[in-house]
């Protein structure tokens, strides 16, 4: 059995009566260019000059696309290298709808790469390769699906300018762009800081205004309550005495006594004159030290 297999493999390049279809392969046998038959993996009969065998590898394969020149959307000459991964989904279409599906897929991959690269600017290709790869897979898939081949993925392995002069110019341009973005970020930060300070000042002013308003409202409320209490007190005394004038005199006397009590507990050196017609005593502050010094000066003058 092993001798038979080795004999068949040794005569694989020549016509023989027996052919072997390997695993992960699909073969089609034609009789005089027609009546094609699908051959599954195993040992199959192949008559010389009468049968023609076409094999299709169903495994995922990779095509290297190297050093392909193109232009970006901002007219930058670049060189692109990539890897195109594909697999056959319909072996019959891959055999009979195109002469050589591997060469066709390679050509479609190169032309599609140029067209897709030309849709994007240089900076976006550098920073967003995944998006470019996804766009390439979709575009290639639409082109090779009719051949029974599916594009599984595309990876850009190398991307850059074509020569040193273009690379030096791009470095200067990217440096200027980085400086512009840095200045823009600093400006935005300064604007946010100024807006924050403005909002803080406004909030502080609003808080101060609200506090003053609350104090004024509380004082007005206290005055109103005191006035209402005084009015109720006068009305009560008036009902008891039957005379409004006597009620007012009683209220004035009570307030006068209250003020005199406050004066008595005060530590300040002052002289008060009580006016019977006024509720509040008239105050005349006298500085005792100044008075003593003035008396001393007068005594000295009299001695002299």
Secondary structure, DSSP 8 states (H G I E B T S, - for coil): -HHHHHHHHHTTTS--SEEEE-TTEEEEEEETTEEEEEE-SEEEE--TTTEEEEEEE-S-EEEEEEEEEEE-TT--EEEEEEEEEEEES-HHHHHHSSS-HHHHHHHHHHHHHHHHHTTS-HHHHHH-HHHHHHHHHHHHHHHHGGGTEEEEEEEEEEEEESSHHHHHHHHHHHHHHHHHHHHHHHHHHHHHHHHHHHHHHHHHHHHHHHHHHHHHHHHHHHHHHHHHHHHHHHHHHHHHHS-HHHHHHHHHHHHHHHHHHHHHT--S-EEEE--TT-SS-EEEE--HHHHHHHHHHHHHHHH-
